[in-house]
């Protein structure tokens, strides 16, 4: 029997496994990536992507039977009528919870990377300092500054859209141009900005009564 040899073998083609295989391969290692589930091809294997809410039998919601059969998985926001086919069902991987722990899995190439809400905010220094500051759990061995270059490294590869808001609680990333807001989002952001300036910076607000919404939006992009 002919045998193959590899420099690295990665088990599981989820977010972490897929990225590890990418890094090993780019560094010249002969890499084998193993995944127990099927491959997921864009468009073809997303049967519900282009469906409208009214086209779903239950309008995207779970049935009482779905929740009864999946008390753990159904607690996940993404376990809905339009995406539940990507989740491993509770009876397919039973486990004992001595303490509350929701173990959610997806058996397919890409793993849970195709079952999330595409939110990739950076943790701030306050998140990393939380355990030490507030006296709970175990302190993180790293801080935001240690990880910041790696956030950038990943963002440049995957492509992340967003505003540069200059908030220390939600650090700016290496962003692509943000998605265009709809009229409700425009109104909401303008109102929040106005309230903030009235309450937090009342002096500057007096000087900015003619500050246009378009100027404010432009400042978020630049």
N, C-alpha and C positions, 0 to 999 in steps of 0.2 A: 504493500500500500504506500503510495507516494505521500510524503509528509511535507508540511510547510512549516517554516519557522518564522517567527516574528520578533521584533525587538520589544514591542509593547502589545498587550492585549487589554482592551477596555471592554468591560461588561456593562451593558446598558447604554442605549443611545438617547438618553434624555438630555436635559440642559447641560449637566455637568459632564456626563460621558461624551456627548457630542463635542463639547468644547475641548475636553482633554484630548480626544482623538485628533481634532484639528491642530492643536498645538504640537502634539507629537509628530504628526505628519509633516507639518511645516518645518520642523527642525531636522527632518531627514530620517526619522525612525520609520521602519516598516511596521505599520500598525494594523491590527485587526480589531474591528469594532463589532461586538456581538449584541444583538437585540432579539428578545423573545417574541416580540409582536410584529405586525405587518409594517411594511413601508407606507408612508402617507404622502401621496402626491398632491401637489397643490391643485385646486379646482376639482379634480376628479374625485378626490377622497374627502371633500368637504360638502356633503350632500345638502346641508341646511344653510349654507352661507348666504345664498341669494334669496332665501325664502322670506316672505313678509310675515309679520306677527299673526295675521289672520289666516295664514296658510297652515299653521300648526293646529293640530286637533285640540290641544289644550292651551292654545295661545302662548306657548313657550313655558308654561308652568308645569310643575310636577303633579302627578296624581297622588291620591292618598296611598295607593298601593306602592308607588315608587318610593315614597317616604318610609312606609312600613318596611319595605324590603331593604332599604339603604339608609338606616338611621344615621350613619356616620357620613357617608358620601353626600347625602342630601343637605348636610350642614354647610357644604361649600357653595359659595355664591354662583359658581360656574356650572354646577350640576343642575342643568335645566333641560327642558325638552329638546333644545337645539344643540346641546353638546354632551349629553349624558352618555352617548354611544362611545365617547373617547375615554370614559372613566372605567376603572376596574370596580365591579360591583362588590358590595360588602361580603356576600356569600362566596365570592371567588378568592378572597384572601382573609379569612377570619383570623383574629388575633385577640389576645387578652390585654385589656387595659387596666393595669393596676392604678394608674393615674390617668386622667383625661388626656388623650392623644389621638388626634384625627390623622390617620395614615391614609393619604389619598394618592392613588397611583394611576398611571396610564400606560398600558402595554402597547406601545407603537413607537416607531422611529420618531424621535422628537419628544417622547415622553409627555410630561405635563407642560412643555413649552407651547403646546397648541391648545391649552385649556386654561389660559389666564387672561387677565384684562389688559395686558400690554402696558402696565404701569411700572416704570423702572426708575423711581426716584432714588437718588443717593441718600444713604444715611448721613446724618449730620454728626458733628462732634458731640452733640448732646446725647445722641443715641448710643454712641460708643462709651461715653462717660457715665451713662445712666446707673449701672450697677454700683460703681464706686461712689458716685455722688449720692445716691439714694439708699445705699446699704442693702441691696438685695442680690440674690443669685451670685454668679461668679463674674469678676471683672474681666472685661475684654483684654486680651494680651496685645491688641493693636489699637490704634486710634485712626481717626478719619484721615489725617495727613499721610499715614502709612498706606492707606488704600486708595487715596485720590488718584494717583497715576494709573492704577489698574481699572478704576471706574472709567477713566478716559480711554484706556486701551480697548475696553469692551464696547463703549459707546461708539467709537470710531468704526468699529467693525459692523455692529448690528444696525446702527443708524437710529438715533433717538431724537424726536422732535420735541421742542419745548421752548419756553421763554426764559431769558436770563433776568430773573427778578432780583438778584442780589440779596437773597434771604439766607441768613446763617443757619436757620432751622431747616432749610430745604436747599442745599447747595446747588449752584448752577453746574450743569454738565457741558460736555462738548456736543452741543445741540445742532441738529439740522433746523431749517426754517420751521416755525410752529405751524400747526394746522390752522386754517382760517376759521375764526369763530363764527357761530351763527348769530342772528340778531338778538336772541335772548341772552347768550353768553356775553355779547358786546355790552348790552345794557347792564347786566349784572356786574361785570368787571368795572365799568365806568362808575356805577353807584358805589361800589365798595371803595374804589379809589377816592371818590369824593368824600365819603364818610370818614375814611382814614385821615385825609388831609384836614377835615374840619375838626376832628377830635385830637389827633396826634400832633399835627403841625398847623395849628390855626393861623399862625402868622404867615406861613408860606401859602396857605390856602387863599388868603386875601389878595396875594399877588398873582394868584393863578386862576382867578375867576373866568378868564378868557381862554384858559388852557383847553385846547380842543381834544376830543376823543381820539382823533387820528394821531395827534402828537403823542398821546399817552400810549397808544398801541405801537407806534413806531419805536418808542423808547424800550418796549419790551423785546423787540426783535433785535435791535442794535446793541 
